[in-house]
Amino acid sequence: MTERSEQRPKLEIQTDDLKPIDLLCPFPADEMETFEVSKDVGNVKNNSAELLNSK
């Protein structure tokens, strides 16, 4: 069995020089990606793998 920490993706940020306040800054908009999804994604009752491929 793998440890829980091994299952989660690692952050690609060096946190040695960061202070907690540095984490509160907004993410740069030019580095964001958007994806069109169906209305079904917004409903918490829907929980299936097909939502990943829906538009």
N, C-alpha and C positions, 0 to 999 in steps of 0.2 A: 504494500500500500504506500502511495506517495504522500509526503507531507503536504498539508494544506498550502504552505508557502510556496511549494514547488508547482502547484497547480495554477497559481495566479501569474499573469504576465508581469514582468518586472518593469518598473518605470525607467525610462531612458534619460533621467535627469540626475545630474550629480547634486546631491543634497548637502554635501559637506559645507558649502559656502552659503546656503540659503537660510534665511530666517523665516519663521512662520508667517510673518507679514508679507513676505515675497510671494507666497502661495495665493494671496488674495487678489492679485492683479488679474485683469481680464485676459483671456486668451486672444491673441491677435487674429482679427477677422480674416486677414489674407492667408492665414494658415489653416483655416477651417474648410471642411468639405461638407456639402449638403447633398442629400439624397431624397428623391421623391418616394413617398411611401403611401400605402392605401390608408383609408380611414380606419380599417380594422386594427391597425397598429396602436391607435390611441385608446382602444377599449381593453381594460384590464381582464375582461373575461376571455379574451382571445389569447391563447398560449400554445402556439404550434410552430413548427419549423417553417411552414409555408409563409409565415409573415416575413421571413428574411428575404424572400424572392418576390414579394408582392409590390405592386405599384398602385 
